[in-house]
Amino acid sequence: MLPANGIHGYVGVQAAFYAYVALTLGITIGLRWLGVPTNLAVVAFLVVGAVLLVPFWPLFAEHHPEHAD
């Protein structure tokens, strides 16, 4: 019988994604605390997220399970 959860094999990707989101939120909150205006907080979140994709993309690719076709 197969496992009940449909995420078997994606635990590494999920952990990397949660770390990516937590780091993006943390940096954005830090920038907000340092004086970024409230109306630019969403823009800062998007920019930080885009910049963090550079180091995180290989991590996502490395932990993504391979499927036999």
C-alpha distances in whole Angstrom, upper triangle without the diagonal:
4,7,9,12,13,15,13,16,19,20,23,24,24,26,28,28,29,32,33,33,35,37,38,39,41,43,44,45,47,49,49,50,53,54,52,53,51,51,50,47,45,46,46,42,42,44,42,39,40,42,39,37,39,38,34,33,33,31,28,28,28,25,23,20,21,19,20,21
4,6,9,9,11,10,12,15,16,19,20,20,22,25,25,25,28,30,30,31,34,35,35,37,39,40,41,43,45,46,47,49,51,49,50,47,48,46,43,41,43,42,39,38,40,39,35,36,38,35,33,35,34,30,30,29,27,25,25,24,21,20,17,18,16,17,19
4,6,7,9,7,11,13,14,17,18,17,19,22,22,22,25,27,27,28,31,32,32,34,37,37,38,40,42,43,44,46,48,46,47,45,45,44,41,38,40,40,36,36,38,36,33,34,36,33,31,33,32,28,28,28,25,23,24,23,20,18,16,18,17,19,21
4,6,9,9,13,14,14,18,19,17,20,22,22,22,25,27,26,27,30,31,31,33,36,36,37,39,41,41,43,45,46,45,45,43,43,42,39,37,39,39,35,35,37,36,32,34,36,33,31,34,33,29,29,29,26,24,25,25,21,20,18,20,19,21,23
4,6,7,10,11,11,15,15,14,16,19,18,18,21,23,22,24,27,27,28,30,32,33,33,36,37,38,39,42,43,41,42,39,40,39,36,33,35,35,31,31,33,32,28,30,32,29,27,30,29,25,25,26,23,20,22,22,18,17,16,18,18,20,22
4,6,9,9,11,14,14,13,16,18,17,18,21,22,22,23,26,27,27,29,31,32,33,35,37,37,39,41,42,40,41,38,39,37,35,32,34,34,30,29,32,30,27,28,30,27,25,28,27,24,23,23,21,18,19,20,16,14,13,15,15,17,19
4,6,6,7,10,10,9,12,14,14,15,17,18,19,20,23,24,24,26,28,29,30,32,34,35,36,38,40,38,39,36,37,35,32,30,31,31,27,27,29,27,24,25,27,24,22,25,24,20,20,20,18,15,16,17,13,11,11,14,14,17,19
4,6,7,10,11,11,13,15,15,16,19,20,21,22,25,26,27,28,30,31,33,34,36,37,38,40,42,40,41,39,40,38,35,33,34,34,30,30,31,30,26,28,29,26,24,26,25,21,21,20,18,16,16,16,12,11,9,12,12,15,18
4,6,8,9,10,12,13,14,16,17,19,20,22,23,25,26,27,29,30,32,33,35,36,38,39,41,39,41,39,39,37,35,32,33,33,29,28,30,28,25,26,27,24,22,23,22,18,18,17,15,13,13,12,9,8,6,9,10,13,16
4,6,5,6,9,10,10,12,14,15,16,18,20,21,22,24,26,27,28,30,31,33,34,36,38,35,37,35,36,34,31,29,30,29,25,25,26,24,21,22,23,20,18,20,19,15,15,15,13,10,11,11,8,6,7,10,12,15,18
4,5,5,6,9,10,10,12,14,15,16,18,20,21,22,24,26,27,28,30,31,32,34,36,34,36,34,35,33,30,28,30,28,25,25,26,24,21,23,23,20,19,21,19,15,16,16,13,11,13,12,8,9,9,13,15,19,21
4,5,5,6,9,10,11,12,14,15,16,18,20,21,22,24,26,27,28,30,31,33,35,33,35,34,34,32,29,27,28,27,24,23,24,22,19,21,21,17,16,18,16,12,13,12,9,8,10,9,5,7,9,13,15,19,21
4,5,5,6,9,10,10,12,14,15,16,18,20,21,22,24,25,27,28,30,31,33,31,33,31,32,29,27,25,25,24,21,20,22,20,16,18,18,15,13,15,14,10,10,11,8,6,8,8,5,6,9,12,15,18,21
4,5,5,6,9,10,10,12,14,15,16,18,20,21,22,24,25,27,28,30,32,30,31,30,30,28,25,23,24,23,20,20,22,19,16,18,19,16,15,17,16,12,13,14,11,9,12,12,9,9,12,15,17,21,23
4,5,5,6,9,10,10,12,14,15,16,18,20,21,22,24,25,27,28,30,29,31,29,30,28,25,24,25,23,20,20,22,19,16,18,19,15,15,17,15,11,13,14,10,9,13,12,9,11,13,17,20,23,26
4,6,5,6,9,10,10,12,14,15,16,18,20,21,22,24,25,27,29,27,29,28,29,26,23,22,23,21,18,18,19,16,13,15,15,12,11,13,11,8,10,10,7,7,10,10,8,10,13,17,19,23,25
4,5,5,6,8,10,10,12,14,15,16,18,20,21,22,24,25,27,25,27,25,26,24,21,19,20,19,15,15,17,14,11,13,14,11,10,13,12,8,10,12,9,8,11,12,11,11,14,18,20,24,26
4,5,5,6,8,10,10,12,14,15,16,18,20,21,22,24,26,24,26,24,25,23,20,19,20,19,15,16,18,15,12,15,16,13,13,16,14,11,13,15,12,11,15,15,13,14,17,21,23,27,29
4,6,5,6,8,10,10,12,14,15,16,18,20,21,22,24,23,25,24,25,23,20,19,20,18,15,16,17,14,12,14,14,11,12,14,12,9,12,14,11,11,15,15,13,15,18,22,24,28,30
4,6,5,6,9,10,11,12,14,15,16,18,20,21,23,21,23,22,23,20,17,16,17,15,12,12,13,10,8,11,11,7,8,11,10,7,10,12,10,10,14,15,14,15,18,22,24,28,30
4,5,5,6,8,10,10,12,14,15,16,18,20,21,19,21,19,20,18,15,14,15,13,10,11,13,10,8,11,12,9,10,14,13,11,13,16,14,13,16,18,16,17,21,24,26,30,31
4,5,5,6,9,10,10,12,14,15,16,18,20,19,21,19,21,19,15,15,17,14,11,13,15,11,10,14,14,11,13,16,15,12,15,18,15,15,19,20,18,20,23,26,29,32,34
4,5,5,6,8,10,10,12,14,15,16,18,17,20,19,20,18,15,15,16,13,10,12,13,9,9,12,11,9,11,13,12,11,14,16,14,15,18,19,18,20,23,27,29,33,35
4,5,5,6,9,10,11,12,14,15,17,15,17,16,17,15,12,11,12,9,7,9,9,6,6,9,9,7,10,13,12,11,14,17,15,15,19,20,20,21,24,27,30,33,35
4,6,5,6,8,10,10,12,14,15,14,16,14,16,14,10,10,12,10,7,10,11,9,9,12,13,11,14,16,16,15,17,20,19,18,22,23,22,23,27,30,32,36,37
4,5,5,6,9,10,10,12,14,14,16,15,17,15,12,13,14,11,10,13,13,10,11,14,14,12,15,17,16,16,19,21,19,20,23,24,23,25,28,31,34,38,39
4,5,5,6,9,10,10,12,11,14,14,16,14,11,12,13,9,8,11,11,7,9,12,11,10,14,15,15,15,18,20,19,20,23,24,24,25,29,32,35,38,40
4,5,5,6,9,10,11,9,11,11,13,10,7,9,9,6,5,9,9,7,9,12,12,12,15,17,17,17,19,22,21,21,25,26,26,27,30,33,36,39,41
4,5,5,6,9,10,9,11,10,13,12,8,11,12,9,9,13,13,11,13,16,16,15,18,20,20,20,22,25,24,24,27,29,28,29,32,36,38,42,43
4,5,5,6,9,9,12,12,15,13,10,13,14,11,11,14,14,11,14,17,16,15,18,20,20,20,23,25,24,25,28,29,29,30,34,37,39,43,45
4,5,5,6,6,9,10,13,10,8,11,11,8,9,13,12,10,13,15,14,15,18,20,20,20,23,26,25,25,29,30,30,31,35,38,40,44,45
4,5,5,5,7,7,10,9,7,10,11,9,10,13,13,12,15,17,17,17,20,22,23,23,25,28,27,28,31,32,32,33,36,39,42,45,47
4,5,7,9,10,13,12,10,14,15,12,13,17,17,15,18,20,20,19,23,24,24,25,28,30,29,29,33,34,33,35,38,41,44,48,49
4,6,9,11,14,13,11,15,15,12,14,17,16,15,18,20,19,19,23,24,24,25,28,30,29,30,33,34,34,36,39,42,45,49,50
4,6,9,11,10,10,14,14,12,14,17,16,16,19,21,20,21,24,25,26,27,29,32,31,32,35,36,36,37,41,44,46,50,51
4,7,8,7,7,10,10,8,11,14,13,13,16,18,17,19,21,23,24,25,27,30,29,30,33,34,34,35,39,41,44,47,48
4,6,5,7,10,10,10,12,15,15,15,18,19,20,21,24,26,27,27,29,32,32,32,35,37,36,37,41,43,45,49,50
4,5,5,8,10,10,11,14,15,15,17,19,20,21,23,26,27,27,29,32,31,31,34,36,35,36,39,42,44,48,48
4,6,7,8,10,11,13,14,15,17,19,20,21,23,25,27,27,28,32,32,31,34,36,36,36,39,42,43,47,47
4,6,5,6,9,10,10,12,14,15,16,18,20,22,24,24,25,29,29,28,31,33,33,33,37,39,41,45,45
4,5,5,6,9,10,10,12,14,15,16,18,21,22,22,23,27,26,26,29,31,30,31,34,37,39,43,43
4,5,5,6,9,10,10,12,14,15,17,19,21,20,22,25,25,24,27,29,29,29,32,34,36,40,40
4,5,5,6,9,10,11,12,14,15,18,20,20,21,24,24,24,26,29,29,29,32,34,36,40,40
4,5,5,6,8,10,10,12,14,16,18,18,19,23,23,22,25,27,27,28,32,34,36,40,41
4,6,5,6,9,10,10,12,15,16,16,17,21,20,20,23,25,24,25,29,31,33,37,38
4,6,5,6,9,10,11,13,15,15,16,19,19,19,21,24,24,24,27,29,31,35,35
4,5,5,6,9,10,12,14,14,15,19,19,19,21,24,24,25,28,30,33,36,37
4,5,5,6,9,10,12,12,14,17,17,17,20,22,22,23,27,29,32,35,36
4,5,5,6,9,11,10,11,15,15,14,17,19,19,20,23,26,28,32,33
4,5,5,7,10,10,10,14,15,14,16,19,20,20,24,25,28,31,32
4,5,6,8,9,11,13,14,15,17,19,20,21,25,26,29,32,33
4,5,6,6,8,11,11,12,14,16,17,18,22,24,27,30,32
4,6,5,5,9,10,9,12,14,15,15,19,21,24,27,28
4,6,6,8,10,11,12,14,16,16,20,22,25,28,29
4,6,7,7,9,11,12,14,15,19,21,24,27,29
4,6,5,6,9,10,11,12,16,18,21,25,26
4,5,5,6,9,10,11,14,16,19,22,23
4,5,5,6,9,10,13,15,18,21,22
4,5,5,6,9,12,14,18,21,23
4,6,5,6,10,12,15,19,21
4,6,5,9,10,13,16,18
4,6,8,10,13,16,19
4,6,9,13,16,18
4,7,10,13,15
4,7,10,13
4,7,9
4,6
4
